[in-house]
Amino acid sequence: MPEETEPKISEELLRASELKYRRLFETAKDGILILDAKTGEITDVNPFLLNLLGFGYDEFIGARLWEIGPFKDIKECKLAFVELQEREYIRYESLPLETKDGQSVAVEFVSNVYGLSGGTRVIQCNIRDITKRKQAEDALHQSEEEYRLFFQSNLAGNYVSTPDGKVLACNSAFAGMFGFTSIEEALKQNLASLYPDPRDREVFVDAVRNHRQLEHAERELRRPDGRPVHVIESAIGKFDKQGELIEILGYLIDETERRKTEQQLRQALKMEAVGQLAAGISHDFNNLLGIINGYSEILLGNREIAEATRSRIQQILKAGQRAASLTHQLLAFSRKQVLQPKMLSLNLVLRDVDQTLLRLISEDIEVRTETDPNLEAVKADPTQMEQVILNFCINARDAMPEGGKITIETANVEVDELLAGHGFSPEALRRERTRQESARATGYTTG
């Protein structure tokens, strides 16, 4: 090949290479800037960047990067240029720019220093539009934050656990449901410990593994202190690509108080049924007692009956009257009795209720009565007064599970504002009784 043809071939290859580069430069889907590595002046810009930012070609050429509109006053641009002199490479994952019409654009910014023939050095800046990606990331972050807030503020007890029971996350409602003082304390627990029988946990996990999710399953769990917690649980399984269960998302609704209310309601209905039964039996039994007591009184009115027989009939009448009193108590229990107020002595009511108290009060509780012999009569229904005394004593018994002493005292008391303010305490009643006895002894009365 003749020597004079070699320069021509090299020039053609060079022109072909420059043409190829120019076509890539013009058609690139990223923005490209070419800068003089020494002065920082922009020597070229491709159409994609012009379209992205809305500036004209002449507005870029000859200007320094940190002087042009979208990059103006961006501190990173000047710092990047200084850093490029040393490192010859710099990258920003996300750099905020602004288009000519004021729209915000997020870009990934990469700069490299290249050496050209003749010792010339240039900087090529590749600028990729990541606005949509950034918006997607922000939307995902917002969605995650909203989910986190929902997870934490939900009234249901939410948790995320591994199949073997390790708690990965939970909310405050879950921690409070089982008596933990904080979420951190709850995260140290294994869910298997909350089941009365560990095998129940295995059955639950197998159900999630087989059905992938469970809805509204009722179960009884246990707090660490042993107290039962009745819950309705829904759970969703999370599986890997091989179909293995890796996490369980659980949602618990505490039904303990509702269950307790239902039990109380059922008990109240049972008591109402017992009361109705007691009322029916009491009325029938009272009719029979009326016959027994009536014939007993007729026989006692016969003077020809021997004294020994009369004594036996009196015992029958006394037993019948006592039975009639018991039927009145049954009617009071069922709230079916007709009120019969009359003048009566509370001391006698207290004496009649003694035997009933002995059956209701346990042996480890002492019952002591202190009655005032000068107690004045009151107008009330005897059966109701017996019921009041029984209710007070039963409440006192329940308040002393380890035993104690119940004192029932009767006294004449004039109630004033001072006494009422002390809540009728035993000390206040004793002081009032002493004051009134002293007033009677001296012949003076006080209000």
VEXDOGU-428443 format. One record per residue (C-alpha): residue in one letter; x, y, z. Coordinates in steps of 0.25 Angstrom, whole numbers, plus 5000, padded with zeros to 4 digits. Last residue first. Example, Ala and Ser with C-alpha at 12.3 -4.5 7.8 and 13.67 -1.06 7.14 Angstrom:
2
[atom S, [5055, 4996, 5029]],
[atom A, [5049, 4982, 5031]],
This chain:
447
[atom G, [4680, 5076, 5471]],
[atom T, [4682, 5075, 5485]],
[atom T, [4674, 5070, 5497]],
[atom Y, [4676, 5073, 5512]],
[atom G, [4671, 5064, 5523]],
[atom T, [4685, 5061, 5528]],
[atom A, [4684, 5046, 5526]],
[atom R, [4676, 5048, 5512]],
[atom A, [4687, 5057, 5507]],
[atom S, [4698, 5047, 5512]],
[atom E, [4691, 5036, 5504]],
[atom Q, [4690, 5045, 5492]],
[atom R, [4705, 5048, 5492]],
[atom T, [4709, 5034, 5495]],
[atom R, [4700, 5029, 5483]],
[atom E, [4706, 5040, 5474]],
[atom R, [4721, 5036, 5478]],
[atom R, [4718, 5022, 5475]],
[atom L, [4711, 5025, 5462]],
[atom A, [4724, 5033, 5457]],
[atom E, [4733, 5022, 5462]],
[atom P, [4725, 5012, 5454]],
[atom S, [4725, 5020, 5441]],
[atom F, [4712, 5026, 5437]],
[atom G, [4719, 5033, 5425]],
[atom H, [4726, 5044, 5433]],
[atom G, [4718, 5055, 5425]],
[atom A, [4705, 5048, 5429]],
[atom L, [4709, 5050, 5444]],
[atom L, [4712, 5065, 5442]],
[atom E, [4700, 5067, 5434]],
[atom D, [4691, 5062, 5444]],
[atom V, [4685, 5048, 5447]],
[atom E, [4679, 5045, 5460]],
[atom V, [4683, 5031, 5464]],
[atom N, [4676, 5020, 5473]],
[atom A, [4686, 5008, 5472]],
[atom T, [4687, 4994, 5466]],
[atom E, [4701, 4988, 5464]],
[atom I, [4705, 4976, 5454]],
[atom T, [4720, 4973, 5456]],
[atom I, [4727, 4964, 5445]],
[atom K, [4740, 4959, 5448]],
[atom G, [4751, 4953, 5440]],
[atom G, [4755, 4942, 5430]],
[atom E, [4765, 4941, 5418]],
[atom P, [4755, 4944, 5408]],
[atom M, [4750, 4956, 5415]],
[atom A, [4743, 4965, 5405]],
[atom D, [4734, 4954, 5401]],
[atom R, [4729, 4952, 5415]],
[atom A, [4726, 4967, 5416]],
[atom N, [4718, 4967, 5404]],
[atom I, [4710, 4955, 5409]],
[atom C, [4708, 4962, 5423]],
[atom F, [4702, 4974, 5416]],
[atom N, [4693, 4966, 5407]],
[atom L, [4688, 4958, 5419]],
[atom I, [4685, 4970, 5427]],
[atom V, [4677, 4976, 5415]],
[atom Q, [4670, 4963, 5412]],
[atom E, [4665, 4962, 5427]],
[atom M, [4660, 4977, 5426]],
[atom Q, [4653, 4973, 5413]],
[atom T, [4646, 4961, 5420]],
[atom P, [4642, 4970, 5432]],
[atom D, [4635, 4981, 5423]],
[atom A, [4638, 4994, 5430]],
[atom K, [4632, 5003, 5441]],
[atom V, [4643, 5005, 5452]],
[atom A, [4643, 5002, 5467]],
[atom E, [4652, 5009, 5476]],
[atom L, [4664, 5002, 5482]],
[atom N, [4665, 5003, 5497]],
[atom P, [4672, 4989, 5498]],
[atom D, [4682, 4994, 5488]],
[atom T, [4688, 4982, 5481]],
[atom E, [4702, 4977, 5479]],
[atom T, [4704, 4966, 5469]],
[atom R, [4716, 4958, 5466]],
[atom V, [4719, 4949, 5454]],
[atom E, [4733, 4943, 5454]],
[atom I, [4739, 4939, 5440]],
[atom D, [4747, 4926, 5439]],
[atom E, [4735, 4918, 5440]],
[atom S, [4729, 4923, 5427]],
[atom I, [4717, 4932, 5427]],
[atom L, [4704, 4927, 5419]],
[atom R, [4699, 4916, 5428]],
[atom L, [4702, 4924, 5441]],
[atom L, [4695, 4936, 5435]],
[atom T, [4682, 4928, 5433]],
[atom Q, [4682, 4924, 5447]],
[atom D, [4684, 4939, 5452]],
[atom V, [4673, 4945, 5443]],
[atom D, [4662, 4943, 5454]],
[atom R, [4671, 4950, 5465]],
[atom L, [4674, 4962, 5455]],
[atom V, [4659, 4963, 5452]],
[atom L, [4656, 4963, 5467]],
[atom N, [4667, 4974, 5469]],
[atom L, [4661, 4982, 5458]],
[atom S, [4648, 4984, 5465]],
[atom L, [4636, 4985, 5457]],
[atom M, [4625, 4994, 5453]],
[atom K, [4619, 4989, 5440]],
[atom P, [4622, 4989, 5425]],
[atom Q, [4616, 4978, 5417]],
[atom L, [4622, 4978, 5403]],
[atom V, [4617, 4967, 5393]],
[atom Q, [4628, 4957, 5390]],
[atom K, [4632, 4954, 5376]],
[atom R, [4646, 4960, 5377]],
[atom S, [4652, 4945, 5375]],
[atom F, [4661, 4946, 5387]],
[atom A, [4649, 4953, 5395]],
[atom L, [4640, 4942, 5391]],
[atom L, [4651, 4932, 5396]],
[atom Q, [4652, 4940, 5409]],
[atom H, [4636, 4940, 5410]],
[atom T, [4637, 4925, 5409]],
[atom L, [4647, 4924, 5420]],
[atom S, [4638, 4932, 5429]],
[atom A, [4626, 4922, 5426]],
[atom A, [4636, 4911, 5430]],
[atom R, [4638, 4918, 5443]],
[atom Q, [4623, 4919, 5445]],
[atom G, [4621, 4904, 5441]],
[atom A, [4632, 4900, 5451]],
[atom K, [4625, 4909, 5462]],
[atom L, [4612, 4903, 5459]],
[atom I, [4618, 4888, 5459]],
[atom Q, [4625, 4891, 5472]],
[atom Q, [4611, 4897, 5478]],
[atom I, [4605, 4884, 5474]],
[atom R, [4615, 4876, 5481]],
[atom S, [4612, 4884, 5494]],
[atom R, [4597, 4882, 5492]],
[atom T, [4599, 4867, 5492]],
[atom A, [4606, 4867, 5505]],
[atom E, [4596, 4877, 5511]],
[atom A, [4584, 4868, 5507]],
[atom I, [4574, 4873, 5497]],
[atom E, [4561, 4877, 5503]],
[atom R, [4563, 4892, 5502]],
[atom N, [4562, 4892, 5487]],
[atom G, [4568, 4905, 5483]],
[atom L, [4582, 4899, 5481]],
[atom L, [4575, 4890, 5471]],
[atom I, [4570, 4901, 5463]],
[atom E, [4584, 4908, 5463]],
[atom S, [4590, 4895, 5457]],
[atom Y, [4579, 4894, 5447]],
[atom G, [4583, 4908, 5442]],
[atom N, [4598, 4906, 5443]],
[atom I, [4597, 4893, 5434]],
[atom I, [4587, 4899, 5424]],
[atom G, [4595, 4912, 5423]],
[atom L, [4607, 4904, 5421]],
[atom L, [4602, 4897, 5409]],
[atom N, [4598, 4910, 5403]],
[atom N, [4612, 4915, 5406]],
[atom F, [4618, 4903, 5399]],
[atom D, [4610, 4906, 5386]],
[atom H, [4615, 4921, 5387]],
[atom S, [4629, 4918, 5391]],
[atom I, [4630, 4907, 5379]],
[atom G, [4626, 4918, 5369]],
[atom A, [4635, 4929, 5375]],
[atom A, [4647, 4919, 5376]],
[atom L, [4645, 4915, 5361]],
[atom Q, [4644, 4929, 5357]],
[atom G, [4656, 4932, 5365]],
[atom V, [4664, 4921, 5360]],
[atom A, [4661, 4925, 5346]],
[atom E, [4665, 4939, 5349]],
[atom M, [4678, 4934, 5355]],
[atom K, [4681, 4926, 5342]],
[atom L, [4678, 4938, 5334]],
[atom A, [4688, 4946, 5343]],
[atom Q, [4698, 4935, 5342]],
[atom R, [4696, 4935, 5326]],
[atom L, [4698, 4951, 5327]],
[atom Q, [4710, 4949, 5336]],
[atom Q, [4716, 4939, 5326]],
[atom E, [4713, 4948, 5314]],
[atom T, [4720, 4960, 5321]],
[atom K, [4732, 4952, 5324]],
[atom R, [4733, 4947, 5309]],
[atom R, [4731, 4962, 5305]],
[atom E, [4743, 4966, 5315]],
[atom T, [4752, 4955, 5309]],
[atom E, [4749, 4957, 5294]],
[atom D, [4762, 4964, 5291]],
[atom I, [4763, 4965, 5276]],
[atom L, [4776, 4959, 5270]],
[atom Y, [4782, 4961, 5256]],
[atom G, [4794, 4953, 5252]],
[atom L, [4804, 4954, 5241]],
[atom I, [4812, 4940, 5240]],
[atom E, [4826, 4939, 5234]],
[atom I, [4834, 4929, 5226]],
[atom L, [4825, 4919, 5221]],
[atom E, [4832, 4911, 5210]],
[atom G, [4826, 4912, 5196]],
[atom Q, [4839, 4911, 5189]],
[atom K, [4838, 4926, 5185]],
[atom D, [4836, 4929, 5200]],
[atom F, [4823, 4930, 5207]],
[atom K, [4816, 4940, 5216]],
[atom G, [4804, 4934, 5224]],
[atom I, [4792, 4943, 5228]],
[atom A, [4785, 4942, 5241]],
[atom S, [4772, 4946, 5247]],
[atom E, [4770, 4944, 5262]],
[atom I, [4758, 4945, 5271]],
[atom V, [4763, 4946, 5285]],
[atom H, [4760, 4941, 5299]],
[atom V, [4772, 4945, 5309]],
[atom P, [4773, 4936, 5321]],
[atom R, [4781, 4940, 5333]],
[atom G, [4794, 4932, 5336]],
[atom D, [4803, 4943, 5339]],
[atom P, [4810, 4942, 5326]],
[atom R, [4797, 4945, 5319]],
[atom R, [4790, 4932, 5314]],
[atom L, [4783, 4930, 5301]],
[atom E, [4768, 4925, 5298]],
[atom R, [4764, 4923, 5283]],
[atom E, [4754, 4928, 5274]],
[atom A, [4758, 4928, 5259]],
[atom H, [4752, 4940, 5251]],
[atom E, [4760, 4937, 5238]],
[atom L, [4772, 4929, 5235]],
[atom Q, [4782, 4930, 5224]],
[atom R, [4791, 4921, 5215]],
[atom H, [4781, 4909, 5217]],
[atom N, [4792, 4899, 5219]],
[atom R, [4803, 4907, 5225]],
[atom V, [4793, 4915, 5233]],
[atom A, [4787, 4903, 5238]],
[atom D, [4800, 4896, 5241]],
[atom V, [4804, 4909, 5250]],
[atom F, [4791, 4908, 5258]],
[atom V, [4793, 4893, 5260]],
[atom E, [4807, 4896, 5265]],
[atom R, [4802, 4907, 5274]],
[atom D, [4792, 4897, 5280]],
[atom R, [4803, 4887, 5283]],
[atom P, [4809, 4898, 5292]],
[atom D, [4797, 4896, 5302]],
[atom P, [4792, 4908, 5309]],
[atom Y, [4797, 4917, 5298]],
[atom L, [4805, 4930, 5301]],
[atom S, [4818, 4923, 5302]],
[atom A, [4817, 4918, 5288]],
[atom L, [4817, 4933, 5284]],
[atom N, [4832, 4934, 5288]],
[atom Q, [4835, 4947, 5296]],
[atom K, [4846, 4957, 5295]],
[atom L, [4838, 4965, 5285]],
[atom A, [4827, 4967, 5296]],
[atom E, [4838, 4974, 5305]],
[atom E, [4842, 4984, 5294]],
[atom I, [4827, 4987, 5291]],
[atom S, [4826, 4992, 5306]],
[atom T, [4820, 4988, 5319]],
[atom F, [4815, 4974, 5315]],
[atom G, [4801, 4971, 5320]],
[atom F, [4797, 4962, 5309]],
[atom M, [4787, 4971, 5303]],
[atom G, [4796, 4983, 5306]],
[atom A, [4807, 4978, 5297]],
[atom F, [4798, 4974, 5285]],
[atom A, [4791, 4988, 5286]],
[atom S, [4805, 4995, 5286]],
[atom N, [4808, 4989, 5273]],
[atom C, [4816, 4977, 5269]],
[atom A, [4829, 4973, 5261]],
[atom L, [4838, 4961, 5259]],
[atom V, [4832, 4952, 5270]],
[atom K, [4839, 4939, 5270]],
[atom G, [4828, 4928, 5270]],
[atom D, [4835, 4916, 5262]],
[atom P, [4827, 4921, 5249]],
[atom T, [4834, 4934, 5250]],
[atom S, [4825, 4946, 5255]],
[atom V, [4818, 4959, 5251]],
[atom Y, [4809, 4965, 5261]],
[atom N, [4796, 4973, 5262]],
[atom G, [4787, 4974, 5275]],
[atom A, [4775, 4981, 5269]],
[atom L, [4773, 4996, 5273]],
[atom N, [4782, 5000, 5261]],
[atom S, [4791, 5011, 5265]],
[atom Q, [4804, 5004, 5262]],
[atom F, [4800, 4996, 5250]],
[atom F, [4793, 5008, 5244]],
[atom L, [4805, 5017, 5246]],
[atom R, [4814, 5006, 5240]],
[atom Y, [4805, 5005, 5228]],
[atom E, [4805, 5020, 5226]],
[atom E, [4820, 5020, 5227]],
[atom E, [4821, 5008, 5217]],
[atom S, [4812, 5015, 5208]],
[atom Q, [4820, 5028, 5209]],
[atom H, [4833, 5021, 5206]],
[atom L, [4826, 5014, 5194]],
[atom A, [4821, 5027, 5189]],
[atom D, [4835, 5034, 5191]],
[atom E, [4842, 5022, 5184]],
[atom A, [4832, 5023, 5172]],
[atom Q, [4834, 5038, 5172]],
[atom K, [4849, 5036, 5171]],
[atom R, [4847, 5026, 5160]],
[atom K, [4839, 5035, 5153]],
[atom T, [4849, 5047, 5154]],
[atom I, [4861, 5039, 5151]],
[atom D, [4865, 5046, 5139]],
[atom R, [4880, 5042, 5136]],
[atom I, [4891, 5053, 5134]],
[atom N, [4904, 5048, 5129]],
[atom C, [4915, 5059, 5130]],
[atom Q, [4927, 5058, 5121]],
[atom I, [4939, 5066, 5126]],
[atom V, [4950, 5069, 5116]],
[atom R, [4965, 5069, 5115]],
[atom T, [4973, 5073, 5103]],
[atom G, [4987, 5067, 5103]],
[atom G, [4988, 5067, 5087]],
[atom S, [4979, 5056, 5086]],
[atom L, [4968, 5055, 5097]],
[atom G, [4969, 5052, 5112]],
[atom Y, [4956, 5049, 5119]],
[atom V, [4950, 5053, 5132]],
[atom N, [4937, 5047, 5137]],
[atom S, [4925, 5052, 5143]],
[atom V, [4912, 5045, 5148]],
[atom F, [4899, 5052, 5152]],
[atom E, [4886, 5044, 5155]],
[atom V, [4875, 5054, 5153]],
[atom A, [4862, 5059, 5160]],
[atom V, [4854, 5069, 5153]],
[atom S, [4845, 5080, 5159]],
[atom Q, [4837, 5089, 5149]],
[atom G, [4840, 5104, 5149]],
[atom D, [4838, 5107, 5134]],
[atom K, [4853, 5106, 5131]],
[atom T, [4854, 5093, 5138]],
[atom E, [4859, 5091, 5152]],
[atom L, [4869, 5082, 5157]],
[atom P, [4870, 5073, 5170]],
[atom L, [4882, 5063, 5170]],
[atom S, [4881, 5049, 5174]],
[atom E, [4891, 5038, 5173]],
[atom Y, [4902, 5048, 5171]],
[atom R, [4915, 5042, 5165]],
[atom I, [4929, 5048, 5163]],
[atom Y, [4941, 5044, 5155]],
[atom E, [4955, 5050, 5151]],
[atom R, [4959, 5049, 5166]],
[atom E, [4967, 5062, 5167]],
[atom Q, [4962, 5072, 5157]],
[atom L, [4948, 5065, 5159]],
[atom E, [4948, 5069, 5173]],
[atom V, [4949, 5084, 5169]],
[atom F, [4937, 5082, 5159]],
[atom A, [4929, 5074, 5168]],
[atom L, [4930, 5085, 5179]],
[atom K, [4925, 5096, 5169]],
[atom C, [4914, 5087, 5165]],
[atom E, [4910, 5083, 5179]],
[atom K, [4908, 5097, 5183]],
[atom I, [4896, 5098, 5174]],
[atom D, [4896, 5113, 5171]],
[atom K, [4892, 5112, 5157]],
[atom F, [4891, 5097, 5152]],
[atom P, [4877, 5099, 5145]],
[atom G, [4880, 5113, 5140]],
[atom I, [4895, 5112, 5136]],
[atom E, [4905, 5118, 5145]],
[atom W, [4910, 5106, 5153]],
[atom L, [4912, 5099, 5140]],
[atom R, [4921, 5110, 5134]],
[atom A, [4915, 5117, 5122]],
[atom G, [4921, 5116, 5108]],
[atom I, [4910, 5108, 5102]],
[atom F, [4899, 5106, 5111]],
[atom E, [4889, 5117, 5107]],
[atom D, [4893, 5116, 5093]],
[atom Y, [4887, 5102, 5092]],
[atom G, [4873, 5106, 5098]],
[atom F, [4868, 5103, 5111]],
[atom G, [4855, 5094, 5114]],
[atom L, [4862, 5085, 5125]],
[atom L, [4858, 5071, 5119]],
[atom N, [4858, 5076, 5104]],
[atom L, [4872, 5082, 5105]],
[atom L, [4877, 5070, 5113]],
[atom F, [4872, 5061, 5102]],
[atom P, [4877, 5070, 5091]],
[atom N, [4892, 5068, 5095]],
[atom V, [4901, 5079, 5101]],
[atom D, [4915, 5084, 5096]],
[atom T, [4926, 5093, 5101]],
[atom I, [4922, 5096, 5115]],
[atom E, [4932, 5104, 5122]],
[atom G, [4939, 5098, 5134]],
[atom T, [4952, 5105, 5131]],
[atom K, [4962, 5094, 5132]],
[atom A, [4954, 5081, 5129]],
[atom D, [4946, 5088, 5118]],
[atom L, [4932, 5083, 5119]],
[atom I, [4924, 5073, 5111]],
[atom L, [4909, 5071, 5116]],
[atom I, [4901, 5059, 5113]],
[atom G, [4886, 5057, 5117]],
[atom D, [4882, 5042, 5116]],
[atom K, [4874, 5036, 5105]],
[atom A, [4885, 5037, 5095]],
[atom T, [4882, 5041, 5081]],
[atom E, [4891, 5053, 5079]],
[atom F, [4903, 5047, 5086]],
[atom L, [4901, 5034, 5080]],
[atom R, [4901, 5040, 5066]],
[atom R, [4913, 5049, 5070]],
[atom Y, [4921, 5037, 5075]],
[atom K, [4918, 5030, 5061]],
[atom L, [4922, 5042, 5053]],
[atom E, [4934, 5044, 5062]],
[atom S, [4938, 5029, 5059]],
[atom A, [4935, 5030, 5044]],
[atom R, [4944, 5043, 5044]],
[atom L, [4955, 5037, 5051]],
[atom L, [4954, 5025, 5042]],
[atom E, [4954, 5034, 5029]],
[atom E, [4966, 5042, 5035]],
[atom S, [4974, 5029, 5037]],
[atom I, [4971, 5024, 5023]],
[atom K, [4976, 5037, 5017]],
[atom P, [4988, 5037, 5026]],
[atom E, [4991, 5023, 5020]],
[atom T, [4989, 5026, 5005]],
[atom E, [5002, 5034, 5004]],
[atom E, [5010, 5022, 5008]],
[atom P, [5006, 5013, 4996]],
[atom M, [5000, 5000, 5000]],
